[in-house]
Amino acid sequence: MKMKQLFLGLLLSLNLAVVAQSSQKEVLFTIDDQPYYTDEFTRVYNKNLDLVKDESQKDLAQYLELFIGYKLKISKANKLGLQNGEAYKNELSTYRTQLSKNYLSDSKVTKELVEEGYQRSQKEIKASHILLLVDENAAPEDTLKAYNKLLDIRNKILKGEDFGKLAAEFSEDPSAKENKGDLGYFSAFRMVYAFESAAYKTAVGKISNPVRTRFGYHLIKVDDIRDNRGEVTVAHIMLLNPKVDNADEKAKVKKNIEDIYQKLQQGESFESLAKQFSEDKSSSSKGGQLARFGSGQLSSEEFENAAFSLTKDKPLSAPFQSKFGWHIVKLIEKHPTRTFDEMKNELENKVSKDDRSRLITNSLNEKLRKKYTVKKDDKFYASLVKLVTNDYYENKWEVPADTKAYDKKLFAINEKTITGTSFLIYLKTQQKAGLTLKPINKLVDNFYQKFLDEQLTAYYTDHLETEFPDFAHVMDEYRDGLLLFDLMEKEIWDRSKTDTLGLKNYYESHKAAYQWKNRLDVLIASSTNMDVIKKVQKLLKKNVAPEKIKEQFNTKDKVVVMTNSGVFEDGNDALPKNLKHEVGVSEILKDGEYYFVALVNKILPAGAKTLDECKGKVINDYQQNLEQNWVSELKKEFTIKTYPEVFEKVKKELQK
């Protein structure tokens, strides 16, 4: 698979830049009456112009030959039916799905959301909230009831009642009884988007209006806003609070942490003490080091504040207590907030996975509804709605056994007809317990809108080739690239690997191309120290092994001598310049800052390489030879007709 990806990557180099093209396309050549046009030739030539290393391929006449050869291979692949293979079709479908994602979003909306996310990430909000739970599909009367109740609570706060007290009393967030609605500090992408937006738009000390999220309705009180502190990496030593509420046990833990702190003040290793005494088993084995974190990511604000208060000048905290136990924190590194360019890819990924993505989807849906005129058969639709009973709420509703009467058109998107049956089947797939929107006809209407959006998106996706020429070009190239890979594997690569007789005959007839230069079987020692290399020279003359030589001069902290051995051809960079072809220990040679001495064991004269010694190169050359002969055979198999006068016009336009 890796080989296929590399092949396709080199073949396609998926560059979607707009290139100079002919003002109108003409037939450049035909293969068995299949026309190939000037616009494709021009586009591919321009796109690949800077990629080819062989100057001959930049010659237009030569490139036309290559292009015709390429299309001949594709014609052969189609003739063999390779385009019908299941693996081929699945891989092409997977690639198209991946590529189409770039066209299924609103780039303007995405850009705005990414920029907004970055700007918000520069600040941290400290907020509290009161939550009243409401299902996303709750009936309007239930939604209104929760909304009005939250308005009453808000009015009490505005009249002076304590927010925290009311949160503990009314909030349906399970943690509110303990924290009185306090959420601590958070930044962008830490809360659902609607909540985040309301928090960032509410002034410090003010209370928001009721805010709807997928959880229900919230009141938000903004307590503070500050610059983002970035992230920090720290290590800590933690002693857990006693399991029983006992004063003596608490005092014992406090005394132990103070003793550890005293050891640190005496200069003992933080990492060693963490391994010995820290009761945070997830970090103690790593010397207490924690993963980097930002504000609001830990469940202890005291710990976060202590960590962020540390500096290079004061990298160690005094012992402090959190709800988990006693800690001593050591600063490892502070990580400031990153630039927009550094965060852009990460932000785009977060936007795609966040509630914000709904805005992008909604924007596309709105555009598609304007783009395609859809007229629903209202009378037919009403008859479909009547088929859906209240059994739907209990996940017991079934599509009618005989759907023939519903196979007619419910609506159409251009030439594509969407039937009533397909909508009924869709309703069946959406059926689940817990749906609350009533009456049933409203729930069906709600699902119809989603169904319509899905059908519009599917139609749009299926017709991307007609909507976007660049998409069509890339898909054509990938389609041909896959076919070409499968064909080359079948006709050339596999054959060259298994045709041992053919490979041997090719080697014998081209042996002159596979020759060794003069070679030396040699051991080379190098050092920047002349005195050392002189001593090495003496040791080599005494036949001392290279490993023994290195042991004598090199230490754990300093490498003085390096050695290299092997059989090297003349001109190899490993050989010192001016090394004589003489068996024995050489004179000392200098090149730049290095001194060299060599022990020449054997001199090997120039001569032919054996097949085993050059097999990789022979296989590659044999493949090219097979391909050249194969293309010649393809030219006989298919009828090619060229139009020289059209090619001359293309040449003039490209050479401007």
C-alpha positions as CSV (number, residue, x, y, z in Angstrom):
1,M,0.0,0.0,0.0
2,K,2.9,2.4,0.8
3,M,4.3,1.8,-2.7
4,K,1.0,2.6,-4.3
5,Q,0.6,5.8,-2.3
6,L,4.1,6.9,-3.2
7,F,3.4,6.1,-6.9
8,L,0.2,8.1,-6.9
9,G,1.7,11.0,-5.0
10,L,4.5,11.3,-7.6
11,L,2.1,10.8,-10.5
12,L,-0.5,13.3,-9.3
13,S,1.4,15.8,-7.1
14,L,-2.2,17.1,-6.4
15,N,-1.6,20.8,-7.2
16,L,-4.9,22.5,-7.8
17,A,-3.4,25.8,-8.9
18,V,-5.0,27.5,-11.9
19,V,-2.8,27.2,-14.9
20,A,-2.7,28.7,-18.4
21,Q,-5.1,26.8,-20.6
22,S,-6.2,27.0,-24.2
23,S,-9.1,29.3,-24.7
24,Q,-11.0,26.5,-26.3
25,K,-10.3,22.8,-26.3
26,E,-9.7,20.8,-29.4
27,V,-9.1,17.1,-30.1
28,L,-5.3,16.6,-29.9
29,F,-5.3,12.8,-30.6
30,T,-7.6,9.8,-30.5
31,I,-7.0,6.2,-29.3
32,D,-9.5,3.8,-31.0
33,D,-11.7,6.9,-31.7
34,Q,-11.6,8.0,-28.0
35,P,-10.8,11.7,-28.1
36,Y,-8.2,13.4,-25.9
37,Y,-8.2,17.2,-25.7
38,T,-5.8,20.0,-25.7
39,D,-7.0,21.5,-22.4
40,E,-6.0,18.3,-20.5
41,F,-2.6,18.1,-22.2
42,T,-1.9,21.8,-21.4
43,R,-3.0,21.5,-17.8
44,V,-1.0,18.4,-17.1
45,Y,2.1,19.8,-18.8
46,N,2.0,23.0,-16.9
47,K,1.4,21.3,-13.6
48,N,4.3,18.9,-13.9
49,L,6.7,21.3,-15.6
50,D,8.7,22.1,-12.4
51,L,8.6,18.5,-11.2
52,V,10.4,16.7,-14.0
53,K,14.2,16.4,-13.7
54,D,14.8,15.1,-17.2
55,E,15.1,18.1,-19.5
56,S,14.0,16.0,-22.5
57,Q,10.6,15.7,-20.9
58,K,10.1,19.4,-21.0
59,D,10.3,19.2,-24.8
60,L,6.7,19.4,-26.0
61,A,7.1,16.9,-28.7
62,Q,8.7,14.4,-26.3
63,Y,6.1,15.2,-23.7
64,L,3.3,14.5,-26.2
65,E,4.8,11.0,-26.8
66,L,4.9,10.4,-23.1
67,F,1.3,11.6,-22.7
68,I,0.1,9.3,-25.6
69,G,2.0,6.4,-24.0
70,Y,0.3,7.2,-20.7
71,K,-3.2,7.2,-22.2
72,L,-2.4,4.0,-24.1
73,K,-1.7,2.3,-20.8
74,I,-5.0,3.6,-19.4
75,S,-6.8,2.3,-22.5
76,K,-5.2,-1.1,-22.0
77,A,-6.2,-1.1,-18.3
78,N,-9.8,-0.4,-19.3
79,K,-9.7,-3.0,-22.0
80,L,-8.6,-5.6,-19.4
81,G,-11.5,-4.5,-17.2
82,L,-9.3,-3.4,-14.3
83,Q,-11.8,-0.6,-13.6
84,N,-14.3,-3.2,-12.5
85,G,-12.2,-4.7,-9.7
86,E,-13.8,-4.3,-6.3
87,A,-10.6,-3.2,-4.6
88,Y,-10.1,-0.5,-7.3
89,K,-13.6,0.8,-6.9
90,N,-13.4,0.8,-3.1
91,E,-10.2,2.7,-3.1
92,L,-11.4,5.2,-5.6
93,S,-14.6,5.7,-3.6
94,T,-12.6,6.2,-0.3
95,Y,-10.4,8.8,-2.0
96,R,-13.4,10.7,-3.5
97,T,-15.1,10.8,-0.1
98,Q,-11.9,12.2,1.5
99,L,-11.4,14.8,-1.2
100,S,-15.0,15.9,-1.2
101,K,-14.8,17.0,2.4
102,N,-12.9,20.1,1.2
103,Y,-16.1,21.1,-0.8
104,L,-18.6,20.3,1.9
105,S,-18.0,23.3,4.1
106,D,-18.4,27.1,3.9
107,S,-14.8,28.4,3.8
108,K,-15.9,31.9,4.7
109,V,-17.8,30.7,7.8
110,T,-15.0,28.3,8.7
111,K,-12.4,31.1,8.5
112,E,-14.5,33.4,10.7
113,L,-15.0,30.7,13.3
114,V,-11.3,29.9,13.3
115,E,-10.3,33.5,13.8
116,E,-13.0,34.0,16.5
117,G,-11.7,30.9,18.3
118,Y,-8.2,32.3,18.3
119,Q,-9.2,35.7,19.5
120,R,-11.2,34.2,22.3
121,S,-8.4,31.8,23.2
122,Q,-6.3,34.9,24.2
123,K,-8.5,35.4,27.2
124,E,-9.7,33.3,30.1
125,I,-13.2,33.7,31.6
126,K,-14.1,33.0,35.2
127,A,-17.8,32.2,35.3
128,S,-20.6,30.6,37.3
129,H,-23.9,29.2,36.0
130,I,-27.3,27.9,36.9
131,L,-28.6,25.1,34.6
132,L,-32.2,23.9,34.0
133,L,-32.1,20.7,32.0
134,V,-34.2,20.6,28.8
135,D,-34.0,17.9,26.1
136,E,-33.0,19.1,22.7
137,N,-36.3,17.8,21.2
138,A,-38.5,18.9,24.1
139,A,-42.0,20.0,23.4
140,P,-42.4,23.8,23.1
141,E,-44.4,24.1,26.3
142,D,-41.6,22.3,28.3
143,T,-39.0,24.6,26.8
144,L,-41.0,27.7,27.6
145,K,-41.6,26.5,31.2
146,A,-37.8,26.1,31.8
147,Y,-37.1,29.5,30.1
148,N,-39.6,31.3,32.3
149,K,-38.4,29.7,35.4
150,L,-34.8,30.8,34.7
151,L,-36.1,34.3,34.0
152,D,-37.6,34.4,37.5
153,I,-34.3,33.2,39.0
154,R,-32.5,35.9,37.0
155,N,-34.8,38.6,38.3
156,K,-34.1,37.5,41.9
157,I,-30.4,37.9,41.3
158,L,-30.9,41.3,39.7
159,K,-32.8,42.3,42.9
160,G,-29.8,41.4,45.0
161,E,-30.2,37.7,45.9
162,D,-26.9,35.7,46.0
163,F,-26.1,33.9,42.7
164,G,-24.2,31.0,44.5
165,K,-27.1,30.4,46.9
166,L,-29.6,30.3,44.1
167,A,-27.4,28.0,42.1
168,A,-27.1,25.5,45.0
169,E,-30.9,25.7,45.3
170,F,-32.1,25.6,41.7
171,S,-29.3,24.5,39.4
172,E,-29.7,21.0,37.9
173,D,-25.9,20.7,37.3
174,P,-25.0,17.9,39.8
175,S,-21.9,19.8,41.0
176,A,-23.8,23.0,41.9
177,K,-24.7,21.9,45.4
178,E,-20.9,21.7,46.2
179,N,-19.5,24.5,44.0
180,K,-22.5,26.9,43.9
181,G,-22.2,27.0,40.1
182,D,-18.6,28.1,40.0
183,L,-16.9,26.8,36.8
184,G,-13.5,28.4,37.4
185,Y,-11.5,29.8,34.5
186,F,-11.9,28.5,31.0
187,S,-11.0,29.6,27.5
188,A,-12.3,28.9,23.9
189,F,-13.3,25.3,23.0
190,R,-13.6,24.2,26.7
191,M,-17.5,24.7,26.8
192,V,-20.2,24.1,24.3
193,Y,-20.2,26.9,21.7
194,A,-23.4,28.6,22.7
195,F,-22.3,28.7,26.3
196,E,-18.9,30.0,25.4
197,S,-20.3,32.7,23.2
198,A,-22.7,33.9,25.9
199,A,-19.8,34.0,28.4
200,Y,-17.5,36.0,26.2
201,K,-20.3,38.4,25.4
202,T,-21.3,39.1,29.0
203,A,-19.5,41.8,30.9
204,V,-17.6,41.2,34.2
205,G,-20.1,41.2,37.1
206,K,-23.1,40.9,34.8
207,I,-25.7,38.1,34.4
208,S,-26.6,36.8,30.9
209,N,-30.1,36.2,29.6
210,P,-31.1,32.6,29.5
211,V,-28.8,30.7,27.1
212,R,-30.0,27.5,25.2
213,T,-27.5,24.7,24.7
214,R,-28.0,21.0,24.0
215,F,-28.2,20.5,27.8
216,G,-30.9,23.0,28.5
217,Y,-31.1,26.6,29.6
218,H,-28.3,28.4,31.5
219,L,-27.8,31.7,33.4
220,I,-24.2,32.8,33.3
221,K,-22.5,35.1,35.7
222,V,-19.1,36.4,34.6
223,D,-16.8,36.9,37.6
224,D,-13.5,37.8,35.9
225,I,-11.6,38.0,32.6
226,R,-7.9,37.9,32.3
227,D,-5.2,37.3,29.6
228,N,-4.6,33.6,28.8
229,R,-1.7,32.3,30.9
230,G,-0.7,29.8,28.3
231,E,0.3,26.4,29.5
232,V,2.8,25.1,32.0
233,T,4.7,21.9,32.6
234,V,5.4,21.1,36.3
235,A,6.4,18.2,38.5
236,H,4.8,17.7,42.0
237,I,5.2,15.7,45.1
238,M,1.8,14.9,46.7
239,L,0.8,13.5,50.0
240,L,-2.9,12.5,50.1
241,N,-5.2,13.8,52.7
242,P,-6.0,11.2,55.4
243,K,-9.0,9.0,54.6
244,V,-10.5,9.6,58.1
245,D,-11.1,13.1,59.5
246,N,-8.5,12.8,62.3
247,A,-6.5,15.8,63.6
248,D,-3.4,13.7,64.4
249,E,-3.3,12.1,61.0
250,K,-3.7,15.5,59.3
251,A,-0.8,16.9,61.4
252,K,1.3,13.9,60.4
253,V,0.8,14.4,56.7
254,K,1.5,18.2,57.1
255,K,4.7,17.4,59.0
256,N,5.8,14.9,56.4
257,I,5.4,17.4,53.5
258,E,7.3,20.0,55.5
259,D,10.2,17.5,56.0
260,I,10.3,16.8,52.3
261,Y,10.3,20.5,51.6
262,Q,13.2,20.9,54.0
263,K,15.2,18.2,52.1
264,L,14.6,20.1,48.9
265,Q,15.9,23.3,50.6
266,Q,19.0,21.3,51.5
267,G,19.6,20.6,47.8
268,E,18.3,17.0,47.5
269,S,16.9,15.9,44.2
270,F,13.2,16.7,43.5
271,E,12.9,13.7,41.2
272,S,14.3,11.3,43.7
273,L,12.1,12.5,46.5
274,A,9.1,12.3,44.2
275,K,9.9,8.7,43.4
276,Q,10.3,7.9,47.1
277,F,7.4,9.8,48.7
278,S,4.8,11.1,46.2
279,E,1.5,9.4,46.5
280,D,0.4,10.4,43.0
281,K,1.3,7.0,41.5
282,S,0.6,8.2,37.9
283,S,3.5,10.7,38.1
284,S,5.8,9.6,40.9
285,S,7.7,7.1,38.7
286,K,8.5,10.0,36.3
287,G,9.9,12.2,39.0
288,G,6.5,13.8,39.6
289,Q,6.3,15.3,36.1
290,L,2.7,16.0,34.8
291,A,1.6,16.6,31.3
292,R,1.4,20.3,30.3
293,F,-1.9,22.0,31.1
294,G,-3.7,25.3,30.9
295,S,-6.2,27.0,33.0
296,G,-9.3,25.0,33.7
297,Q,-7.9,21.7,32.7
298,L,-7.2,20.4,36.2
299,S,-9.8,19.9,38.9
300,S,-7.9,22.0,41.4
301,E,-7.8,25.8,41.0
302,E,-5.3,26.0,43.9
303,F,-2.9,23.7,42.1
304,E,-3.2,25.6,38.8
305,N,-2.6,29.0,40.5
306,A,0.4,27.6,42.4
307,A,1.9,26.2,39.2
308,F,1.4,29.4,37.1
309,S,2.8,31.6,39.9
310,L,6.2,29.8,39.6
311,T,9.1,31.6,37.7
312,K,12.6,30.8,36.7
313,D,13.8,32.8,39.7
314,K,11.4,31.0,42.0
315,P,10.8,27.5,40.5
316,L,9.7,25.7,43.7
317,S,6.5,26.3,45.6
318,A,6.2,26.0,49.4
319,P,3.9,23.2,50.6
320,F,0.2,24.0,50.0
321,Q,-3.0,22.1,50.4
322,S,-5.7,21.3,47.9
323,K,-8.9,19.2,48.3
324,F,-6.8,16.2,47.4
325,G,-3.9,16.6,49.7
326,W,-0.6,18.5,50.2
327,H,1.6,19.4,47.3
328,I,5.0,20.8,46.4
329,V,5.3,22.0,42.8
330,K,8.4,22.4,40.7
331,L,8.4,24.4,37.5
332,I,9.7,22.6,34.4
333,E,8.7,25.0,31.6
334,K,6.2,27.7,30.8
335,H,4.6,27.6,27.4
336,P,3.3,31.0,26.2
337,T,0.2,31.3,24.0
338,R,1.0,30.5,20.4
339,T,0.6,32.7,17.3
340,F,-2.4,32.3,14.9
341,D,-0.2,30.6,12.3
342,E,1.1,28.1,14.8
343,M,-2.5,27.3,16.0
344,K,-4.3,27.5,12.7
345,N,-4.4,23.8,11.8
346,E,-5.3,22.8,15.4
347,L,-8.1,25.4,15.5
348,E,-9.5,24.2,12.2
349,N,-9.6,20.7,13.6
350,K,-11.3,21.8,16.7
351,V,-13.9,23.8,14.8
352,S,-14.7,20.7,12.7
353,K,-15.3,18.7,15.8
354,D,-17.0,21.4,17.9
355,D,-20.6,22.6,18.0
356,R,-19.4,25.3,15.7
357,S,-19.4,22.8,12.9
358,R,-23.2,23.0,13.0
359,L,-22.9,26.6,11.8
360,I,-20.8,25.5,8.9
361,T,-23.3,22.7,8.0
362,N,-26.2,25.1,8.4
363,S,-24.5,27.6,6.1
364,L,-24.0,24.9,3.4
365,N,-27.6,23.7,3.8
366,E,-28.9,27.3,3.3
367,K,-26.8,27.7,0.2
368,L,-28.0,24.4,-1.3
369,R,-31.6,25.2,-0.6
370,K,-31.1,28.4,-2.6
371,K,-29.1,26.7,-5.3
372,Y,-31.6,23.9,-6.0
373,T,-35.3,24.5,-6.5
374,V,-37.2,21.8,-4.7
375,K,-41.0,21.5,-4.9
376,K,-42.6,19.0,-2.6
377,D,-45.8,17.2,-3.4
378,D,-47.7,18.4,-0.4
379,K,-50.7,16.2,-0.8
380,F,-48.5,13.1,-1.1
381,Y,-46.4,14.2,1.8
382,A,-49.6,14.6,4.0
383,S,-50.5,11.0,3.2
384,L,-47.0,9.8,4.3
385,V,-47.3,11.7,7.6
386,K,-50.5,9.9,8.4
387,L,-48.7,6.6,8.2
388,V,-46.5,7.5,11.2
389,T,-48.3,6.7,14.5
390,N,-47.4,7.4,18.2
391,D,-45.7,4.0,18.2
392,Y,-42.8,6.0,16.9
393,Y,-42.1,7.4,20.4
394,E,-41.8,3.9,21.7
395,N,-39.5,2.7,18.9
396,K,-42.2,0.3,17.6
397,W,-43.3,1.9,14.4
398,E,-42.7,0.0,11.1
399,V,-42.6,1.0,7.5
400,P,-45.6,-0.5,5.6
401,A,-44.9,-4.0,4.3
402,D,-46.1,-3.0,0.8
403,T,-44.5,0.3,-0.2
404,K,-45.5,0.2,-3.9
405,A,-48.0,3.0,-3.5
406,Y,-45.3,5.2,-2.0
407,D,-42.6,4.7,-4.7
408,K,-43.7,7.8,-6.6
409,K,-42.0,11.2,-6.4
410,L,-42.1,13.1,-3.2
411,F,-39.8,15.8,-4.6
412,A,-37.0,16.1,-7.2
413,I,-33.6,17.8,-7.2
414,N,-33.0,18.5,-10.9
415,E,-33.1,15.1,-12.6
416,K,-33.0,13.1,-9.4
417,T,-36.3,11.9,-8.0
418,I,-36.7,11.2,-4.3
419,T,-39.6,8.9,-3.5
420,G,-42.0,8.7,-0.6
421,T,-40.6,5.2,0.2
422,S,-37.1,6.5,0.7
423,F,-38.4,9.1,3.2
424,L,-40.3,6.4,5.1
425,I,-37.2,4.3,5.3
426,Y,-35.3,7.3,6.5
427,L,-37.9,7.9,9.3
428,K,-37.4,4.3,10.4
429,T,-33.6,4.8,10.7
430,Q,-34.2,7.9,12.9
431,Q,-36.6,6.2,15.3
432,K,-35.4,5.9,18.8
433,A,-36.7,6.0,22.4
434,G,-36.6,9.4,24.2
435,L,-38.0,11.6,21.4
436,T,-40.3,14.2,23.0
437,L,-41.4,16.6,20.2
438,K,-45.2,16.4,19.8
439,P,-47.6,16.0,18.1
440,I,-46.2,13.4,15.8
441,N,-46.7,15.4,12.7
442,K,-44.3,18.1,14.0
443,L,-41.7,15.5,14.7
444,V,-42.1,14.1,11.2
445,D,-41.8,17.7,9.8
446,N,-38.6,18.1,11.7
447,F,-37.2,14.9,10.3
448,Y,-38.3,15.9,6.8
449,Q,-36.2,19.0,6.9
450,K,-33.2,17.0,7.9
451,F,-33.9,14.4,5.2
452,L,-34.2,17.2,2.6
453,D,-30.8,18.7,3.7
454,E,-29.2,15.2,3.5
455,Q,-30.6,14.6,0.0
456,L,-29.4,18.1,-1.2
457,T,-25.9,17.5,0.2
458,A,-25.8,14.0,-1.4
459,Y,-26.9,15.4,-4.8
460,Y,-24.3,18.2,-4.5
461,T,-21.6,15.7,-3.5
462,D,-22.5,13.4,-6.4
463,H,-22.1,16.3,-8.9
464,L,-18.9,17.9,-7.6
465,E,-17.2,17.0,-10.9
466,T,-19.7,19.3,-12.8
467,E,-19.6,22.0,-10.2
468,F,-15.8,22.2,-9.8
469,P,-13.5,21.5,-12.7
470,D,-10.5,21.2,-10.4
471,F,-12.2,18.4,-8.4
472,A,-13.0,16.6,-11.7
473,H,-9.3,16.9,-12.8
474,V,-8.0,15.5,-9.6
475,M,-10.5,12.6,-9.6
476,D,-9.6,11.9,-13.3
477,E,-5.9,11.8,-12.5
478,Y,-6.4,9.6,-9.4
479,R,-8.7,7.3,-11.3
480,D,-6.1,6.9,-14.0
481,G,-3.3,6.7,-11.5
482,L,-5.0,3.7,-9.7
483,L,-5.5,1.9,-13.0
484,L,-2.0,2.6,-14.1
485,F,-0.6,1.2,-10.8
486,D,-2.6,-2.0,-11.1
487,L,-1.7,-2.4,-14.8
488,M,2.1,-1.7,-14.2
489,E,2.1,-4.2,-11.3
490,K,0.4,-6.8,-13.5
491,E,2.4,-6.2,-16.8
492,I,5.8,-5.0,-15.7
493,W,6.7,-5.1,-12.0
494,D,5.6,-8.6,-11.1
495,R,7.0,-9.9,-14.4
496,S,10.4,-8.4,-13.8
497,K,10.6,-10.0,-10.3
498,T,9.6,-13.5,-11.4
499,D,11.1,-13.7,-14.9
500,T,14.5,-14.8,-13.8
501,L,15.6,-16.1,-17.2
502,G,14.6,-12.8,-18.9
503,L,16.4,-10.8,-16.2
504,K,19.5,-12.9,-16.6
505,N,19.5,-12.5,-20.4
506,Y,19.0,-8.8,-20.1
507,Y,22.0,-8.6,-17.7
508,E,24.2,-10.7,-20.0
509,S,23.4,-8.5,-23.0
510,H,24.0,-5.2,-21.1
511,K,26.8,-6.3,-18.9
512,A,29.0,-3.5,-20.0
513,A,26.7,-1.1,-18.2
514,Y,27.3,-2.7,-14.8
515,Q,31.0,-2.2,-14.1
516,W,33.0,-1.7,-11.0
517,K,35.7,1.0,-10.9
518,N,39.0,0.3,-9.1
519,R,38.2,-0.5,-5.5
520,L,39.9,-0.7,-2.2
521,D,39.2,-3.1,0.7
522,V,40.2,-0.6,3.4
523,L,40.0,0.4,7.1
524,I,40.1,4.2,7.6
525,A,40.7,6.0,10.9
526,S,40.2,9.8,11.4
527,S,40.8,12.3,14.1
528,T,41.1,16.1,14.4
529,N,44.3,15.5,16.5
530,M,47.5,15.0,14.6
531,D,49.3,13.4,17.6
532,V,46.5,10.9,18.1
533,I,46.4,9.9,14.4
534,K,50.2,9.3,14.5
535,K,49.7,6.9,17.4
536,V,46.8,5.2,15.5
537,Q,49.1,4.8,12.5
538,K,51.6,2.9,14.7
539,L,48.9,0.7,16.1
540,L,47.6,-0.2,12.7
541,K,51.1,-1.2,11.6
542,K,51.0,-3.6,14.6
543,N,47.7,-5.1,13.4
544,V,45.8,-3.8,16.4
545,A,42.0,-4.2,15.9
546,P,40.0,-1.0,15.3
547,E,37.8,-1.6,18.3
548,K,40.9,-1.8,20.5
549,I,42.2,1.4,19.0
550,K,39.0,3.3,19.8
551,E,38.9,1.9,23.4
552,Q,42.4,3.3,23.9
553,F,41.6,6.8,22.8
554,N,37.9,7.3,23.3
555,T,36.1,7.9,26.6
556,K,32.5,8.0,27.7
557,D,32.6,11.9,27.5
558,K,34.8,12.4,24.4
559,V,35.2,10.6,21.1
560,V,38.7,11.2,19.6
561,V,39.0,8.6,16.9
562,M,36.4,7.3,14.4
563,T,36.9,4.3,12.1
564,N,35.2,3.1,8.9
565,S,35.8,0.0,6.9
566,G,34.5,-1.6,3.7
567,V,35.1,-1.9,0.0
568,F,35.0,1.5,-1.7
569,E,35.2,2.5,-5.4
570,D,37.5,5.3,-6.6
571,G,35.7,8.6,-6.0
572,N,33.8,7.4,-3.0
573,D,33.5,10.2,-0.5
574,A,34.5,7.8,2.3
575,L,38.0,7.5,0.8
576,P,40.6,10.2,1.9
577,K,41.7,12.3,-1.0
578,N,45.1,11.3,-2.6
579,L,45.0,7.9,-0.9
580,K,47.5,5.7,-2.8
581,H,46.5,2.3,-4.2
582,E,49.0,0.4,-2.1
583,V,48.5,-2.5,0.3
584,G,49.5,-1.6,3.8
585,V,49.2,1.3,6.2
586,S,49.1,4.7,4.4
587,E,50.8,7.9,5.2
588,I,48.9,10.5,7.2
589,L,46.5,12.5,5.0
590,K,44.8,15.8,5.8
591,D,41.5,17.1,4.5
592,G,40.0,20.1,6.2
593,E,40.1,19.8,10.0
594,Y,40.6,16.0,9.8
595,Y,43.7,13.7,9.7
596,F,43.3,10.3,8.1
597,V,45.3,7.1,8.1
598,A,44.2,4.0,6.1
599,L,45.0,0.3,6.2
600,V,44.5,-1.0,2.7
601,N,43.9,-4.8,2.9
602,K,43.3,-5.5,-0.8
603,I,43.2,-3.7,-4.2
604,L,40.3,-4.9,-6.4
605,P,40.7,-4.0,-10.1
606,A,37.9,-2.6,-12.3
607,G,35.6,-5.2,-13.8
608,A,32.1,-6.4,-14.4
609,K,29.7,-6.7,-11.5
610,T,28.0,-10.0,-10.9
611,L,24.2,-10.1,-11.3
612,D,23.8,-10.4,-7.5
613,E,26.0,-7.3,-7.0
614,C,23.8,-5.1,-9.2
615,K,20.5,-6.9,-9.1
616,G,18.4,-3.9,-8.0
617,K,19.8,-1.7,-10.8
618,V,19.3,-4.5,-13.4
619,I,15.7,-5.0,-12.3
620,N,15.0,-1.3,-12.6
621,D,16.6,-1.1,-16.1
622,Y,14.8,-4.3,-17.1
623,Q,11.5,-2.8,-16.0
624,Q,12.1,0.2,-18.1
625,N,13.1,-1.9,-21.1
626,L,9.9,-4.0,-20.7
627,E,7.8,-0.9,-20.5
628,Q,9.4,0.7,-23.7
629,N,8.8,-2.5,-25.6
630,W,5.3,-2.8,-24.1
631,V,4.4,0.7,-25.2
632,S,5.6,-0.2,-28.7
633,E,3.2,-3.2,-28.7
634,L,0.4,-1.0,-27.4
635,K,0.8,1.3,-30.4
636,K,0.2,-1.7,-32.6
637,E,-2.8,-2.9,-30.6
638,F,-4.6,0.4,-30.6
639,T,-5.3,2.8,-33.4
640,I,-3.8,6.3,-32.7
641,K,-4.7,9.3,-34.8
642,T,-2.9,12.6,-34.1
643,Y,-3.7,16.2,-35.3
644,P,-0.3,17.9,-36.0
645,E,-1.9,21.3,-36.8
646,V,-3.7,21.3,-33.4
647,F,-0.5,20.4,-31.6
648,E,1.3,23.3,-33.4
649,K,-1.3,25.7,-32.0
650,V,-0.8,24.2,-28.5
651,K,3.0,24.6,-28.8
652,K,2.7,28.3,-29.8
653,E,0.4,29.0,-26.8
654,L,2.6,27.2,-24.3
655,Q,5.8,28.8,-25.6
656,K,4.4,32.4,-25.2
